[in-house]
Amino acid sequence: MNALDVISIGALLVLGVILLVLLMQALKLSEIWQILLGCQKAARWASIWETENKELRSALRAEKEHVEQLRRKLELSQPV
């Protein structure tokens, strides 16, 4: 085995290591991508829930105001 063979085998080993590292990075990137997709879905649902909560709070305020109006009307209509 001459020097060129040793260099070639060394270069192949280095390329193999680089390929292995790239494969590991691709797997990690895939995991990160799945996490990001999950976060995107969670953010979308959080936005939907926030909108629903605002609507419900608004409806609750309106109902409370309506109850207060009815109480005032009841107080006015009762004889003293």
Sequence and secondary structure as in RCSB ss.txt:
>XXXX:A:sequence
MNALDVISIGALLVLGVILLVLLMQALKLSEIWQILLGCQKAARWASIWETENKELRSALRAEKEHVEQLRRKLE
LSQPV
>XXXX:A:secstr
  HHHHHHHHHHHHHHHHHHHHHHHHHHHHHHHHHHHHHHHHHHHHHHHHHHHHHHHHHHHHHHHHHHHHHHHHH
HHS  
